[in-house]
Amino acid sequence: MLPPATSQTTGALALLLGNASRQQDLECSQQVLHGMAVTCPGLDARWAFRTVQRHLTADEVAWFEDAIARIRHHQ
């Protein structure tokens, strides 16, 4: 079981990532993903990604997936 602070941080980052995706804000998405990489264990990060994707429209999911690819390739 994770400490409550870690769970709260993961949840907050998931909310931020969802908002960044809805606003199609690549820079914010990149910052949130960096924050997740630094503060969230792997399972928490996967939970955050699944949670975000479940709450997005199909168009928002497509943008989110494209943003991830661009961030990975530094475009």
All heavy atoms as a GROMACS GRO file, in nm:
protein
  582
    1MET      N    1   0.085  -0.119   0.000
    1MET     CA    2   0.000   0.000   0.000
    1MET      C    3   0.088   0.124   0.000
    1MET      O    4   0.187   0.132   0.072
    1MET     CB    5  -0.088  -0.003   0.125
    1MET     CG    6  -0.187   0.107   0.130
    1MET     SD    7  -0.346   0.036   0.087
    1MET     CE    8  -0.446   0.176   0.085
    2LEU      N    9   0.052   0.222  -0.081
    2LEU     CA   10   0.129   0.345  -0.091
    2LEU      C   11   0.091   0.442   0.020
    2LEU      O   12  -0.022   0.444   0.065
    2LEU     CB   13   0.103   0.412  -0.225
    2LEU     CG   14   0.154   0.338  -0.346
    2LEU    CD1   15   0.102   0.404  -0.472
    2LEU    CD2   16   0.304   0.336  -0.347
    3PRO      N   17   0.187   0.525   0.060
    3PRO     CA   18   0.153   0.629   0.156
    3PRO      C   19   0.048   0.722   0.096
    3PRO      O   20   0.045   0.743  -0.025
    3PRO     CB   21   0.285   0.704   0.176
    3PRO     CG   22   0.391   0.616   0.120
    3PRO     CD   23   0.326   0.525   0.022
    4PRO      N   24  -0.041   0.778   0.181
    4PRO     CA   25  -0.147   0.867   0.128
    4PRO      C   26  -0.093   0.982   0.043
    4PRO      O   27  -0.154   1.019  -0.055
    4PRO     CB   28  -0.216   0.918   0.254
    4PRO     CG   29  -0.186   0.817   0.358
    4PRO     CD   30  -0.051   0.759   0.323
    5ALA      N   31   0.020   1.037   0.080
    5ALA     CA   32   0.076   1.149   0.003
    5ALA      C   33   0.106   1.108  -0.139
    5ALA      O   34   0.082   1.183  -0.234
    5ALA     CB   35   0.200   1.204   0.072
    6THR      N   36   0.159   0.987  -0.158
    6THR     CA   37   0.190   0.938  -0.293
    6THR      C   38   0.062   0.921  -0.374
    6THR      O   39   0.054   0.960  -0.490
    6THR     CB   40   0.268   0.806  -0.287
    6THR    OG1   41   0.387   0.826  -0.212
    6THR    CG2   42   0.304   0.756  -0.426
    7SER      N   43  -0.040   0.862  -0.313
    7SER     CA   44  -0.168   0.844  -0.382
    7SER      C   45  -0.231   0.978  -0.418
    7SER      O   46  -0.286   0.994  -0.528
    7SER     CB   47  -0.265   0.764  -0.295
    7SER     OG   48  -0.216   0.634  -0.274
    8GLN      N   49  -0.225   1.074  -0.329
    8GLN     CA   50  -0.280   1.207  -0.356
    8GLN      C   51  -0.203   1.274  -0.470
    8GLN      O   52  -0.263   1.337  -0.557
    8GLN     CB   53  -0.276   1.294  -0.231
    8GLN     CG   54  -0.376   1.252  -0.127
    8GLN     CD   55  -0.363   1.332   0.001
    8GLN    OE1   56  -0.265   1.401   0.024
    8GLN    NE2   57  -0.463   1.320   0.086
    9THR      N   58  -0.073   1.261  -0.469
    9THR     CA   59   0.009   1.320  -0.574
    9THR      C   60  -0.023   1.257  -0.709
    9THR      O   61  -0.041   1.328  -0.809
    9THR     CB   62   0.159   1.302  -0.544
    9THR    OG1   63   0.189   1.368  -0.421
    9THR    CG2   64   0.247   1.360  -0.654
   10THR      N   65  -0.036   1.126  -0.713
   10THR     CA   66  -0.069   1.056  -0.837
   10THR      C   67  -0.205   1.101  -0.889
   10THR      O   68  -0.222   1.128  -1.008
   10THR     CB   69  -0.066   0.904  -0.817
   10THR    OG1   70   0.062   0.867  -0.768
   10THR    CG2   71  -0.096   0.830  -0.946
   11GLY      N   72  -0.303   1.109  -0.800
   11GLY     CA   73  -0.436   1.154  -0.840
   11GLY      C   74  -0.435   1.296  -0.893
   11GLY      O   75  -0.500   1.326  -0.993
   12ALA      N   76  -0.361   1.382  -0.826
   12ALA     CA   77  -0.352   1.522  -0.870
   12ALA      C   78  -0.286   1.531  -1.007
   12ALA      O   79  -0.331   1.607  -1.094
   12ALA     CB   80  -0.275   1.606  -0.768
   13LEU      N   81  -0.181   1.454  -1.028
   13LEU     CA   82  -0.114   1.455  -1.158
   13LEU      C   83  -0.204   1.399  -1.268
   13LEU      O   84  -0.203   1.448  -1.380
   13LEU     CB   85   0.018   1.378  -1.150
   13LEU     CG   86   0.128   1.447  -1.070
   13LEU    CD1   87   0.245   1.352  -1.045
   13LEU    CD2   88   0.175   1.574  -1.138
   14ALA      N   89  -0.285   1.298  -1.235
   14ALA     CA   90  -0.379   1.244  -1.334
   14ALA      C   91  -0.480   1.352  -1.373
   14ALA      O   92  -0.512   1.367  -1.492
   14ALA     CB   93  -0.450   1.121  -1.278
   15LEU      N   94  -0.531   1.426  -1.275
   15LEU     CA   95  -0.624   1.535  -1.306
   15LEU      C   96  -0.559   1.640  -1.395
   15LEU      O   97  -0.619   1.687  -1.492
   15LEU     CB   98  -0.675   1.600  -1.178
   15LEU     CG   99  -0.776   1.520  -1.097
   15LEU    CD1  100  -0.803   1.589  -0.963
   15LEU    CD2  101  -0.904   1.503  -1.175
   16LEU      N  102  -0.436   1.677  -1.362
   16LEU     CA  103  -0.365   1.777  -1.443
   16LEU      C  104  -0.341   1.727  -1.585
   16LEU      O  105  -0.355   1.802  -1.682
   16LEU     CB  106  -0.231   1.813  -1.378
   16LEU     CG  107  -0.239   1.896  -1.251
   16LEU    CD1  108  -0.101   1.905  -1.185
   16LEU    CD2  109  -0.292   2.035  -1.282
   17LEU      N  110  -0.307   1.600  -1.598
   17LEU     CA  111  -0.282   1.543  -1.730
   17LEU      C  112  -0.410   1.540  -1.812
   17LEU      O  113  -0.410   1.571  -1.931
   17LEU     CB  114  -0.222   1.403  -1.717
   17LEU     CG  115  -0.173   1.338  -1.845
   17LEU    CD1  116  -0.069   1.426  -1.915
   17LEU    CD2  117  -0.115   1.201  -1.814
   18GLY      N  118  -0.522   1.507  -1.748
   18GLY     CA  119  -0.650   1.509  -1.817
   18GLY      C  120  -0.686   1.649  -1.865
   18GLY      O  121  -0.730   1.668  -1.978
   19ASN      N  122  -0.664   1.747  -1.779
   19ASN     CA  123  -0.692   1.886  -1.817
   19ASN      C  124  -0.602   1.931  -1.932
   19ASN      O  125  -0.647   1.998  -2.025
   19ASN     CB  126  -0.677   1.980  -1.698
   19ASN     CG  127  -0.790   1.966  -1.600
   19ASN    OD1  128  -0.898   1.921  -1.634
   19ASN    ND2  129  -0.765   2.004  -1.476
   20ALA      N  130  -0.474   1.896  -1.924
   20ALA     CA  131  -0.381   1.934  -2.031
   20ALA      C  132  -0.424   1.870  -2.164
   20ALA      O  133  -0.415   1.932  -2.269
   20ALA     CB  134  -0.239   1.891  -1.995
   21SER      N  135  -0.473   1.747  -2.158
   21SER     CA  136  -0.518   1.679  -2.279
   21SER      C  137  -0.643   1.744  -2.335
   21SER      O  138  -0.656   1.761  -2.456
   21SER     CB  139  -0.544   1.531  -2.250
   21SER     OG  140  -0.424   1.467  -2.214
   22ARG      N  141  -0.736   1.780  -2.248
   22ARG     CA  142  -0.858   1.846  -2.295
   22ARG      C  143  -0.828   1.981  -2.359
   22ARG      O  144  -0.893   2.023  -2.454
   22ARG     CB  145  -0.957   1.863  -2.180
   22ARG     CG  146  -1.025   1.735  -2.141
   22ARG     CD  147  -1.124   1.755  -2.028
   22ARG     NE  148  -1.155   1.628  -1.969
   22ARG     CZ  149  -1.090   1.573  -1.866
   22ARG    NH1  150  -0.992   1.638  -1.807
   22ARG    NH2  151  -1.124   1.455  -1.821
   23GLN      N  152  -0.728   2.049  -2.306
   23GLN     CA  153  -0.688   2.180  -2.358
   23GLN      C  154  -0.587   2.168  -2.471
   23GLN      O  155  -0.547   2.267  -2.531
   23GLN     CB  156  -0.630   2.266  -2.246
   23GLN     CG  157  -0.731   2.299  -2.139
   23GLN     CD  158  -0.668   2.366  -2.018
   23GLN    OE1  159  -0.551   2.403  -2.019
   23GLN    NE2  160  -0.746   2.382  -1.914
   24GLN      N  161  -0.544   2.046  -2.498
   24GLN     CA  162  -0.442   2.017  -2.598
   24GLN      C  163  -0.318   2.103  -2.577
   24GLN      O  164  -0.265   2.166  -2.669
   24GLN     CB  165  -0.500   2.032  -2.739
   24GLN     CG  166  -0.612   1.935  -2.764
   24GLN     CD  167  -0.661   1.933  -2.905
   24GLN    OE1  168  -0.618   2.009  -2.991
   24GLN    NE2  169  -0.753   1.843  -2.934
   25ASP      N  170  -0.271   2.102  -2.455
   25ASP     CA  171  -0.154   2.180  -2.413
   25ASP      C  172  -0.034   2.088  -2.401
   25ASP      O  173  -0.017   2.019  -2.300
   25ASP     CB  174  -0.185   2.249  -2.280
   25ASP     CG  175  -0.077   2.346  -2.236
   25ASP    OD1  176   0.041   2.328  -2.275
   25ASP    OD2  177  -0.110   2.438  -2.161
   26LEU      N  178   0.048   2.085  -2.505
   26LEU     CA  179   0.162   1.995  -2.510
   26LEU      C  180   0.263   2.027  -2.401
   26LEU      O  181   0.316   1.937  -2.336
   26LEU     CB  182   0.229   1.999  -2.648
   26LEU     CG  183   0.343   1.900  -2.669
   26LEU    CD1  184   0.294   1.757  -2.656
   26LEU    CD2  185   0.407   1.924  -2.804
   27GLU      N  186   0.292   2.154  -2.379
   27GLU     CA  187   0.390   2.192  -2.278
   27GLU      C  188   0.346   2.149  -2.138
   27GLU      O  189   0.425   2.094  -2.061
   27GLU     CB  190   0.414   2.343  -2.280
   27GLU     CG  191   0.522   2.388  -2.184
   27GLU     CD  192   0.549   2.537  -2.192
   27GLU    OE1  193   0.523   2.598  -2.297
   27GLU    OE2  194   0.596   2.592  -2.093
   28CYS      N  195   0.220   2.172  -2.105
   28CYS     CA  196   0.169   2.131  -1.975
   28CYS      C  197   0.173   1.979  -1.962
   28CYS      O  198   0.212   1.926  -1.857
   28CYS     CB  199   0.028   2.184  -1.954
   28CYS     SG  200  -0.040   2.148  -1.792
   29SER      N  201   0.134   1.909  -2.068
   29SER     CA  202   0.139   1.763  -2.066
   29SER      C  203   0.281   1.714  -2.039
   29SER      O  204   0.302   1.623  -1.959
   29SER     CB  205   0.090   1.706  -2.200
   29SER     OG  206  -0.045   1.737  -2.220
   30GLN      N  207   0.376   1.777  -2.104
   30GLN     CA  208   0.516   1.738  -2.085
   30GLN      C  209   0.559   1.761  -1.941
   30GLN      O  210   0.626   1.677  -1.881
   30GLN     CB  211   0.604   1.816  -2.181
   30GLN     CG  212   0.747   1.772  -2.180
   30GLN     CD  213   0.827   1.838  -2.292
   30GLN    OE1  214   0.782   1.932  -2.356
   30GLN    NE2  215   0.946   1.790  -2.316
   31GLN      N  216   0.520   1.872  -1.883
   31GLN     CA  217   0.556   1.902  -1.744
   31GLN      C  218   0.492   1.802  -1.648
   31GLN      O  219   0.557   1.755  -1.554
   31GLN     CB  220   0.515   2.044  -1.708
   31GLN     CG  221   0.597   2.149  -1.778
   31GLN     CD  222   0.543   2.290  -1.757
   31GLN    OE1  223   0.438   2.309  -1.696
   31GLN    NE2  224   0.614   2.388  -1.809
   32VAL      N  225   0.365   1.769  -1.672
   32VAL     CA  226   0.297   1.674  -1.585
   32VAL      C  227   0.361   1.535  -1.598
   32VAL      O  228   0.384   1.467  -1.498
   32VAL     CB  229   0.146   1.667  -1.616
   32VAL    CG1  230   0.079   1.556  -1.537
   32VAL    CG2  231   0.080   1.801  -1.587
   33LEU      N  232   0.391   1.494  -1.719
   33LEU     CA  233   0.455   1.364  -1.739
   33LEU      C  234   0.591   1.358  -1.671
   33LEU      O  235   0.628   1.256  -1.613
   33LEU     CB  236   0.467   1.333  -1.888
   33LEU     CG  237   0.334   1.303  -1.957
   33LEU    CD1  238   0.352   1.299  -2.107
   33LEU    CD2  239   0.273   1.174  -1.905
   34HIS      N  240   0.664   1.467  -1.677
   34HIS     CA  241   0.793   1.473  -1.606
   34HIS      C  242   0.770   1.458  -1.455
   34HIS      O  243   0.841   1.383  -1.388
   34HIS     CB  244   0.865   1.604  -1.636
   34HIS     CG  245   0.992   1.618  -1.559
   34HIS    ND1  246   1.106   1.546  -1.588
   34HIS    CD2  247   1.022   1.695  -1.452
   34HIS    CE1  248   1.201   1.578  -1.501
   34HIS    NE2  249   1.151   1.667  -1.418
   35GLY      N  250   0.669   1.528  -1.404
   35GLY     CA  251   0.636   1.516  -1.262
   35GLY      C  252   0.599   1.374  -1.225
   35GLY      O  253   0.638   1.325  -1.118
   36MET      N  254   0.526   1.306  -1.312
   36MET     CA  255   0.490   1.166  -1.286
   36MET      C  256   0.613   1.077  -1.284
   36MET      O  257   0.625   0.989  -1.200
   36MET     CB  258   0.390   1.117  -1.391
   36MET     CG  259   0.253   1.179  -1.376
   36MET     SD  260   0.142   1.132  -1.510
   36MET     CE  261   0.105   0.964  -1.461
   37ALA      N  262   0.703   1.100  -1.377
   37ALA     CA  263   0.824   1.018  -1.385
   37ALA      C  264   0.909   1.033  -1.260
   37ALA      O  265   0.973   0.937  -1.216
   37ALA     CB  266   0.905   1.056  -1.509
   38VAL      N  267   0.909   1.152  -1.203
   38VAL     CA  268   0.992   1.179  -1.086
   38VAL      C  269   0.926   1.130  -0.957
   38VAL      O  270   0.995   1.082  -0.868
   38VAL     CB  271   1.021   1.331  -1.077
   38VAL    CG1  272   1.088   1.368  -0.947
   38VAL    CG2  273   1.107   1.375  -1.195
   39THR      N  274   0.793   1.142  -0.947
   39THR     CA  275   0.728   1.118  -0.818
   39THR      C  276   0.646   0.990  -0.807
   39THR      O  277   0.616   0.947  -0.696
   39THR     CB  278   0.636   1.235  -0.782
   39THR    OG1  279   0.534   1.248  -0.880
   39THR    CG2  280   0.713   1.364  -0.769
   40CYS      N  281   0.607   0.929  -0.919
   40CYS     CA  282   0.514   0.816  -0.913
   40CYS      C  283   0.583   0.684  -0.942
   40CYS      O  284   0.654   0.673  -1.041
   40CYS     CB  285   0.403   0.834  -1.016
   40CYS     SG  286   0.301   0.978  -0.989
   41PRO      N  287   0.556   0.583  -0.859
   41PRO     CA  288   0.601   0.449  -0.894
   41PRO      C  289   0.534   0.404  -1.023
   41PRO      O  290   0.430   0.458  -1.062
   41PRO     CB  291   0.553   0.364  -0.776
   41PRO     CG  292   0.527   0.460  -0.665
   41PRO     CD  293   0.488   0.590  -0.731
   42GLY      N  294   0.591   0.305  -1.089
   42GLY     CA  295   0.540   0.258  -1.219
   42GLY      C  296   0.394   0.222  -1.220
   42GLY      O  297   0.320   0.257  -1.312
   43LEU      N  298   0.348   0.149  -1.118
   43LEU     CA  299   0.207   0.110  -1.114
   43LEU      C  300   0.116   0.231  -1.102
   43LEU      O  301   0.010   0.236  -1.163
   43LEU     CB  302   0.180   0.015  -0.997
   43LEU     CG  303   0.224  -0.129  -1.016
   43LEU    CD1  304   0.202  -0.209  -0.888
   43LEU    CD2  305   0.150  -0.194  -1.132
   44ASP      N  306   0.158   0.329  -1.025
   44ASP     CA  307   0.077   0.450  -1.011
   44ASP      C  308   0.070   0.526  -1.142
   44ASP      O  309  -0.035   0.579  -1.179
   44ASP     CB  310   0.136   0.542  -0.904
   44ASP     CG  311   0.097   0.499  -0.765
   44ASP    OD1  312   0.027   0.398  -0.750
   44ASP    OD2  313   0.137   0.568  -0.670
   45ALA      N  314   0.180   0.533  -1.213
   45ALA     CA  315   0.182   0.604  -1.341
   45ALA      C  316   0.089   0.535  -1.441
   45ALA      O  317   0.014   0.601  -1.511
   45ALA     CB  318   0.324   0.612  -1.396
   46ARG      N  319   0.092   0.402  -1.444
   46ARG     CA  320   0.002   0.329  -1.535
   46ARG      C  321  -0.144   0.352  -1.496
   46ARG      O  322  -0.230   0.369  -1.582
   46ARG     CB  323   0.037   0.180  -1.536
   46ARG     CG  324   0.166   0.152  -1.613
   46ARG     CD  325   0.184   0.004  -1.640
   46ARG     NE  326   0.215  -0.073  -1.522
   46ARG     CZ  327   0.337  -0.091  -1.472
   46ARG    NH1  328   0.441  -0.035  -1.530
   46ARG    NH2  329   0.355  -0.163  -1.364
   47TRP      N  330  -0.172   0.354  -1.365
   47TRP     CA  331  -0.308   0.382  -1.319
   47TRP      C  332  -0.352   0.521  -1.366
   47TRP      O  333  -0.463   0.539  -1.415
   47TRP     CB  334  -0.315   0.375  -1.166
   47TRP     CG  335  -0.445   0.424  -1.112
   47TRP    CD1  336  -0.560   0.352  -1.096
   47TRP    CD2  337  -0.476   0.558  -1.071
   47TRP    NE1  338  -0.660   0.432  -1.047
   47TRP    CE2  339  -0.612   0.559  -1.031
   47TRP    CE3  340  -0.404   0.676  -1.064
   47TRP    CZ2  341  -0.675   0.674  -0.984
   47TRP    CZ3  342  -0.466   0.791  -1.017
   47TRP    CH2  343  -0.600   0.789  -0.979
   48ALA      N  344  -0.263   0.619  -1.354
   48ALA     CA  345  -0.295   0.757  -1.394
   48ALA      C  346  -0.325   0.762  -1.544
   48ALA      O  347  -0.422   0.826  -1.585
   48ALA     CB  348  -0.180   0.851  -1.359
   49PHE      N  349  -0.245   0.695  -1.624
   49PHE     CA  350  -0.268   0.694  -1.770
   49PHE      C  351  -0.402   0.631  -1.803
   49PHE      O  352  -0.478   0.685  -1.884
   49PHE     CB  353  -0.156   0.616  -1.841
   49PHE     CG  354  -0.039   0.701  -1.878
   49PHE    CD1  355   0.048   0.748  -1.781
   49PHE    CD2  356  -0.015   0.734  -2.010
   49PHE    CE1  357   0.156   0.826  -1.815
   49PHE    CE2  358   0.094   0.812  -2.046
   49PHE     CZ  359   0.179   0.858  -1.948
   50ARG      N  360  -0.434   0.516  -1.742
   50ARG     CA  361  -0.562   0.450  -1.768
   50ARG      C  362  -0.678   0.539  -1.724
   50ARG      O  363  -0.779   0.549  -1.794
   50ARG     CB  364  -0.569   0.316  -1.697
   50ARG     CG  365  -0.489   0.206  -1.765
   50ARG     CD  366  -0.520   0.069  -1.707
   50ARG     NE  367  -0.516   0.063  -1.562
   50ARG     CZ  368  -0.407   0.038  -1.490
   50ARG    NH1  369  -0.292   0.016  -1.550
   50ARG    NH2  370  -0.413   0.033  -1.358
   51THR      N  371  -0.664   0.601  -1.608
   51THR     CA  372  -0.770   0.687  -1.556
   51THR      C  373  -0.794   0.805  -1.648
   51THR      O  374  -0.909   0.839  -1.680
   51THR     CB  375  -0.734   0.736  -1.414
   51THR    OG1  376  -0.721   0.622  -1.329
   51THR    CG2  377  -0.838   0.830  -1.358
   52VAL      N  378  -0.687   0.868  -1.693
   52VAL     CA  379  -0.700   0.983  -1.783
   52VAL      C  380  -0.770   0.941  -1.911
   52VAL      O  381  -0.865   1.006  -1.955
   52VAL     CB  382  -0.561   1.045  -1.814
   52VAL    CG1  383  -0.568   1.141  -1.930
   52VAL    CG2  384  -0.505   1.114  -1.690
   53GLN      N  385  -0.726   0.833  -1.971
   53GLN     CA  386  -0.783   0.791  -2.098
   53GLN      C  387  -0.930   0.754  -2.088
   53GLN      O  388  -1.006   0.776  -2.181
   53GLN     CB  389  -0.702   0.676  -2.157
   53GLN     CG  390  -0.567   0.722  -2.207
   53GLN     CD  391  -0.484   0.610  -2.264
   53GLN    OE1  392  -0.489   0.498  -2.217
   53GLN    NE2  393  -0.407   0.641  -2.367
   54ARG      N  394  -0.972   0.699  -1.975
   54ARG     CA  395  -1.114   0.663  -1.957
   54ARG      C  396  -1.204   0.784  -1.953
   54ARG      O  397  -1.323   0.773  -1.979
   54ARG     CB  398  -1.133   0.583  -1.828
   54ARG     CG  399  -1.109   0.436  -1.844
   54ARG     CD  400  -1.155   0.365  -1.721
   54ARG     NE  401  -1.077   0.412  -1.607
   54ARG     CZ  402  -1.011   0.336  -1.523
   54ARG    NH1  403  -1.017   0.207  -1.533
   54ARG    NH2  404  -0.942   0.387  -1.426
   55HIS      N  405  -1.148   0.900  -1.919
   55HIS     CA  406  -1.230   1.020  -1.902
   55HIS      C  407  -1.216   1.119  -2.017
   55HIS      O  408  -1.259   1.233  -2.006
   55HIS     CB  409  -1.196   1.087  -1.768
   55HIS     CG  410  -1.240   1.004  -1.652
   55HIS    ND1  411  -1.156   0.915  -1.590
   55HIS    CD2  412  -1.360   0.995  -1.590
   55HIS    CE1  413  -1.222   0.856  -1.492
   55HIS    NE2  414  -1.346   0.901  -1.490
   56LEU      N  415  -1.156   1.076  -2.126
   56LEU     CA  416  -1.140   1.161  -2.242
   56LEU      C  417  -1.228   1.113  -2.356
   56LEU      O  418  -1.260   0.994  -2.365
   56LEU     CB  419  -0.994   1.161  -2.290
   56LEU     CG  420  -0.889   1.215  -2.193
   56LEU    CD1  421  -0.749   1.195  -2.251
   56LEU    CD2  422  -0.913   1.360  -2.160
   57THR      N  423  -1.264   1.204  -2.445
   57THR     CA  424  -1.336   1.166  -2.566
   57THR      C  425  -1.238   1.096  -2.660
   57THR      O  426  -1.116   1.100  -2.641
   57THR     CB  427  -1.394   1.289  -2.638
   57THR    OG1  428  -1.285   1.370  -2.685
   57THR    CG2  429  -1.484   1.371  -2.546
   58ALA      N  430  -1.290   1.036  -2.765
   58ALA     CA  431  -1.204   0.968  -2.863
   58ALA      C  432  -1.104   1.065  -2.925
   58ALA      O  433  -0.986   1.031  -2.943
   58ALA     CB  434  -1.289   0.902  -2.970
   59ASP      N  435  -1.148   1.187  -2.957
   59ASP     CA  436  -1.057   1.287  -3.014
   59ASP      C  437  -0.949   1.327  -2.914
   59ASP      O  438  -0.833   1.346  -2.951
   59ASP     CB  439  -1.133   1.411  -3.059
   59ASP     CG  440  -1.218   1.386  -3.183
   59ASP    OD1  441  -1.190   1.289  -3.257
   59ASP    OD2  442  -1.311   1.465  -3.206
   60GLU      N  443  -0.988   1.340  -2.787
   60GLU     CA  444  -0.891   1.377  -2.684
   60GLU      C  445  -0.790   1.265  -2.661
   60GLU      O  446  -0.671   1.291  -2.641
   60GLU     CB  447  -0.963   1.413  -2.554
   60GLU     CG  448  -1.041   1.542  -2.564
   60GLU     CD  449  -1.138   1.564  -2.450
   60GLU    OE1  450  -1.173   1.468  -2.378
   60GLU    OE2  451  -1.183   1.679  -2.434
   61VAL      N  452  -0.836   1.140  -2.666
   61VAL     CA  453  -0.745   1.026  -2.652
   61VAL      C  454  -0.646   1.026  -2.768
   61VAL      O  455  -0.526   1.003  -2.748
   61VAL     CB  456  -0.822   0.892  -2.644
   61VAL    CG1  457  -0.726   0.774  -2.658
   61VAL    CG2  458  -0.899   0.883  -2.514
   62ALA      N  459  -0.694   1.052  -2.889
   62ALA     CA  460  -0.604   1.056  -3.006
   62ALA      C  461  -0.499   1.166  -2.987
   62ALA      O  462  -0.381   1.144  -3.015
   62ALA     CB  463  -0.685   1.080  -3.133
   63TRP      N  464  -0.542   1.284  -2.940
   63TRP     CA  465  -0.446   1.392  -2.916
   63TRP      C  466  -0.347   1.350  -2.808
   63TRP      O  467  -0.226   1.371  -2.823
   63TRP     CB  468  -0.516   1.521  -2.874
   63TRP     CG  469  -0.416   1.632  -2.858
   63TRP    CD1  470  -0.374   1.718  -2.954
   63TRP    CD2  471  -0.342   1.663  -2.740
   63TRP    NE1  472  -0.277   1.801  -2.902
   63TRP    CE2  473  -0.255   1.770  -2.770
   63TRP    CE3  474  -0.340   1.611  -2.611
   63TRP    CZ2  475  -0.168   1.825  -2.677
   63TRP    CZ3  476  -0.252   1.666  -2.518
   63TRP    CH2  477  -0.168   1.773  -2.552
   64PHE      N  478  -0.395   1.291  -2.700
   64PHE     CA  479  -0.312   1.247  -2.589
   64PHE      C  480  -0.205   1.148  -2.638
   64PHE      O  481  -0.086   1.163  -2.607
   64PHE     CB  482  -0.402   1.184  -2.482
   64PHE     CG  483  -0.330   1.125  -2.366
   64PHE    CD1  484  -0.273   1.206  -2.269
   64PHE    CD2  485  -0.322   0.987  -2.349
   64PHE    CE1  486  -0.208   1.150  -2.159
   64PHE    CE2  487  -0.258   0.932  -2.240
   64PHE     CZ  488  -0.200   1.014  -2.145
   65GLU      N  489  -0.247   1.049  -2.714
   65GLU     CA  490  -0.152   0.950  -2.764
   65GLU      C  491  -0.048   1.012  -2.858
   65GLU      O  492   0.070   0.978  -2.853
   65GLU     CB  493  -0.227   0.835  -2.832
   65GLU     CG  494  -0.305   0.752  -2.732
   65GLU     CD  495  -0.395   0.649  -2.796
   65GLU    OE1  496  -0.413   0.651  -2.921
   65GLU    OE2  497  -0.450   0.566  -2.721
   66ASP      N  498  -0.093   1.106  -2.942
   66ASP     CA  499   0.000   1.176  -3.030
   66ASP      C  500   0.097   1.262  -2.948
   66ASP      O  501   0.216   1.268  -2.979
   66ASP     CB  502  -0.077   1.264  -3.130
   66ASP     CG  503   0.016   1.335  -3.226
   66ASP    OD1  504   0.089   1.266  -3.301
   66ASP    OD2  505   0.017   1.460  -3.224
   67ALA      N  506   0.046   1.327  -2.844
   67ALA     CA  507   0.131   1.410  -2.759
   67ALA      C  508   0.238   1.325  -2.692
   67ALA      O  509   0.355   1.366  -2.686
   67ALA     CB  510   0.047   1.483  -2.654
   68ILE      N  511   0.201   1.208  -2.644
   68ILE     CA  512   0.298   1.118  -2.582
   68ILE      C  513   0.407   1.083  -2.682
   68ILE      O  514   0.527   1.085  -2.650
   68ILE     CB  515   0.230   0.990  -2.528
   68ILE    CG1  516   0.126   1.023  -2.422
   68ILE    CG2  517   0.332   0.890  -2.476
   68ILE    CD1  518   0.178   1.092  -2.299
   69ALA      N  519   0.368   1.049  -2.804
   69ALA     CA  520   0.466   1.014  -2.907
   69ALA      C  521   0.558   1.133  -2.936
   69ALA      O  522   0.680   1.115  -2.948
   69ALA     CB  523   0.396   0.969  -3.034
   70ARG      N  524   0.501   1.254  -2.946
   70ARG     CA  525   0.584   1.371  -2.973
   70ARG      C  526   0.680   1.399  -2.858
   70ARG      O  527   0.796   1.434  -2.880
   70ARG     CB  528   0.497   1.493  -3.000
   70ARG     CG  529   0.428   1.486  -3.136
   70ARG     CD  530   0.357   1.613  -3.168
   70ARG     NE  531   0.244   1.630  -3.077
   70ARG     CZ  532   0.166   1.735  -3.071
   70ARG    NH1  533   0.187   1.838  -3.150
   70ARG    NH2  534   0.064   1.741  -2.988
   71ILE      N  535   0.632   1.384  -2.736
   71ILE     CA  536   0.718   1.407  -2.620
   71ILE      C  537   0.831   1.305  -2.617
   71ILE      O  538   0.946   1.340  -2.591
   71ILE     CB  539   0.634   1.403  -2.490
   71ILE    CG1  540   0.543   1.527  -2.484
   71ILE    CG2  541   0.724   1.396  -2.367
   71ILE    CD1  542   0.436   1.521  -2.378
   72ARG      N  543   0.799   1.181  -2.646
   72ARG     CA  544   0.902   1.076  -2.647
   72ARG      C  545   1.009   1.104  -2.752
   72ARG      O  546   1.126   1.073  -2.734
   72ARG     CB  547   0.840   0.940  -2.675
   72ARG     CG  548   0.773   0.881  -2.557
   72ARG     CD  549   0.729   0.741  -2.587
   72ARG     NE  550   0.669   0.682  -2.470
   72ARG     CZ  551   0.578   0.587  -2.473
   72ARG    NH1  552   0.537   0.539  -2.589
   72ARG    NH2  553   0.527   0.539  -2.361
   73HIS      N  554   0.968   1.161  -2.864
   73HIS     CA  555   1.062   1.188  -2.973
   73HIS      C  556   1.110   1.333  -2.975
   73HIS      O  557   1.170   1.376  -3.073
   73HIS     CB  558   0.998   1.152  -3.107
   73HIS     CG  559   0.962   1.007  -3.119
   73HIS    ND1  560   1.016   0.908  -3.041
   73HIS    CD2  561   0.876   0.943  -3.201
   73HIS    CE1  562   0.965   0.791  -3.074
   73HIS    NE2  563   0.879   0.810  -3.169
   74HIS      N  564   1.078   1.407  -2.870
   74HIS     CA  565   1.122   1.546  -2.852
   74HIS      C  566   1.084   1.635  -2.970
   74HIS      O  567   1.166   1.710  -3.021
   74HIS     CB  568   1.273   1.552  -2.828
   74HIS     CG  569   1.316   1.467  -2.717
   74HIS    ND1  570   1.289   1.496  -2.586
   74HIS    CD2  571   1.383   1.348  -2.715
   74HIS    CE1  572   1.340   1.401  -2.508
   74HIS    NE2  573   1.397   1.310  -2.583
   75GLN      N  574   0.961   1.625  -3.015
   75GLN     CA  575   0.916   1.708  -3.128
   75GLN      C  576   0.829   1.818  -3.078
   75GLN      O  577   0.753   1.811  -2.992
   75GLN     CB  578   0.840   1.624  -3.229
   75GLN     CG  579   0.930   1.521  -3.294
   75GLN     CD  580   0.852   1.434  -3.392
   75GLN    OE1  581   0.730   1.427  -3.392
   75GLN    NE2  582   0.926   1.366  -3.476
   0.00000   0.00000   0.00000
